[in-house]
Amino acid sequence: HKNKLLLFGEYLPFSKYFPAIKKISPASGDFTPGDEYDLFEIPEKGARIGPIICYEDILPPFSRKFAENGANLIINITNDAWFGRTIAPYQHLFVSIPRSIETRKYLLRSTNTGISAIIDPVGRVVAETPTFERMNLEGEVGLMNGANTLYTRIGDVFPAACLIFWAVFGAIYLLKGKRAA
């Protein structure tokens, strides 16, 4: 199951409490999000696959949680058709690249309209398809076993600590400025 649903596309906020909202946007989905991070396993190949769906590939907690659960390969399936012939499919690909770097896992992207890609554990796009061309993508990938990265182990602790530091620093700076005036 997809864990993070797309606002207004896959669910309407507060529609559970205010059913009349559904009349405003009847085409919106009414999906229920998942809450588990189960791996797909192919024992004879030693593959433990972490599946991330659609735009979950731009959100670090999903690939991190799968890596934490023992995934040695991350696969993303996504529908990029609604982007049309814009730069957005390229942007979607590029914002997914950090997931392979953070987890040190190959990321395989399979999209219905392109850009499908193989991204290696250091963030290089080693193979990709163009947009709006029906084709298969083939390539070699490694199953990345072993110790998790620092990011996989501690998550967003460092950015959160930086945010707190700068908030405190900013508050002190502002308070000093008011006292001097």
C-alpha positions in Angstrom: 0.0 0.0 0.0 1.1 3.5 -0.7 1.8 5.2 2.7 1.7 8.8 1.7 -1.3 9.8 -0.3 -1.5 12.7 -2.7 -3.6 15.5 -1.3 -6.8 16.1 -3.4 -5.8 13.4 -5.9 -5.9 10.4 -3.7 -7.8 11.8 -0.7 -9.6 14.9 0.5 -8.5 16.3 3.8 -11.2 16.2 6.5 -13.7 14.4 4.2 -14.1 11.8 7.0 -15.4 14.5 9.3 -17.1 16.7 6.7 -18.6 14.4 4.0 -20.0 17.4 2.1 -16.5 18.2 1.0 -16.7 15.3 -1.4 -19.3 17.3 -3.4 -16.7 20.0 -4.1 -14.3 17.6 -5.7 -16.1 14.4 -6.6 -13.2 13.2 -8.8 -10.8 13.1 -5.9 -9.8 9.6 -4.6 -10.8 8.1 -1.4 -7.9 5.9 -0.8 -6.7 4.6 2.6 -2.9 5.0 3.2 -0.8 2.0 4.3 1.3 2.2 7.4 3.8 -0.7 6.9 7.1 -1.0 5.3 7.1 -4.6 4.0 9.8 -5.7 1.7 9.3 -7.8 -1.4 11.7 -10.7 -1.3 13.2 -12.8 -4.1 15.1 -15.3 -1.9 16.9 -17.2 -4.8 18.4 -13.8 -5.9 19.0 -12.5 -2.3 16.9 -9.5 -3.2 15.0 -7.6 -0.5 13.1 -4.8 -2.3 11.7 -1.7 -0.7 8.8 -0.4 -2.9 8.1 3.3 -2.9 5.1 4.5 -4.8 4.8 7.6 -6.9 6.0 10.8 -5.1 7.1 8.9 -2.0 10.5 8.9 -3.8 11.0 12.6 -3.1 10.4 12.1 0.7 13.4 10.7 2.5 11.6 8.8 5.3 10.2 6.2 3.0 13.5 4.9 1.4 15.2 5.3 4.8 12.6 3.1 6.6 12.9 0.4 3.9 16.7 0.5 4.2 16.4 0.3 8.0 14.2 -2.8 7.5 16.8 -4.5 5.4 16.1 -3.5 1.8 19.1 -4.0 -0.5 17.3 -2.4 -3.5 14.8 0.4 -3.7 12.1 0.4 -6.5 9.9 3.3 -7.3 6.8 2.9 -9.5 5.2 6.2 -10.5 2.6 7.7 -12.9 4.2 10.8 -14.4 1.6 11.1 -17.2 -0.1 14.1 -15.5 3.1 16.2 -16.0 2.5 16.1 -19.7 5.3 17.2 -22.0 7.0 19.5 -19.5 10.2 19.6 -17.6 8.5 18.1 -14.5 9.4 14.4 -15.3 13.1 15.4 -15.3 12.6 17.3 -12.0 10.9 14.3 -10.5 13.8 12.1 -11.5 16.4 14.5 -10.1 14.7 15.0 -6.8 14.6 11.2 -6.3 18.4 10.8 -6.7 19.2 11.7 -3.1 17.2 8.6 -2.0 19.9 6.3 -3.4 22.7 8.4 -2.0 21.1 8.5 1.5 20.6 4.8 1.6 23.6 3.7 -0.6 21.2 1.5 -2.5 20.4 1.2 -6.2 17.1 3.0 -7.0 15.1 1.6 -10.0 12.4 4.0 -11.3 9.6 2.6 -13.4 7.3 5.2 -14.9 4.5 4.9 -17.4 5.6 7.9 -19.5 9.3 8.2 -18.7 11.7 8.9 -17.3 12.4 5.3 -16.0 15.9 5.1 -14.7 18.6 3.1 -12.8 20.3 5.2 -10.2 23.4 3.8 -8.5 24.2 4.1 -4.8 26.2 7.3 -5.3 23.5 9.1 -7.3 24.6 8.6 -10.8 21.9 7.9 -13.4 23.4 4.9 -15.2 20.5 4.2 -17.5 17.3 6.0 -18.4 14.5 6.1 -20.9 13.2 9.2 -22.7 9.8 10.6 -22.1 6.7 9.3 -24.0 8.5 6.4 -25.7 7.4 2.9 -25.0 10.5 0.8 -24.2 12.2 -1.5 -21.7 15.1 -0.5 -19.7 17.8 -3.0 -18.9 20.9 -2.7 -16.8 23.1 -4.2 -14.1 22.3 -3.5 -10.5 23.9 -4.6 -7.3 22.1 -5.7 -4.2 23.6 -3.4 -1.5 23.9 -5.4 1.7 25.8 -4.4 4.7 25.8 -1.6 7.2 23.3 1.2 6.9 24.4 4.7 6.2 24.6 7.3 9.0 21.5 8.9 7.5 19.6 5.6 7.6 20.6 5.2 11.2 19.9 8.7 12.6 17.6 10.2 10.0 17.0 13.9 10.1 18.6 14.5 13.5 21.4 16.7 12.1 19.1 19.0 10.0 16.8 19.3 13.0 19.7 20.1 15.3 20.8 22.8 12.8 17.3 24.3 12.7 17.2 24.4 16.5 20.6 25.9 16.7 19.8 28.7 14.2 16.4 29.4 15.8 18.1 29.8 19.2 21.0 31.9 17.6 18.4 34.1 15.8 16.4 34.6 19.0 19.5 35.6 20.9 20.5 38.0 18.1 17.1 39.6 18.0 16.9 40.0 21.8 20.4 41.6 21.9 19.4 44.0 19.2 16.3 45.1 21.2 18.3 45.6 24.4 20.8 47.8 22.5 18.1 50.0 21.1 
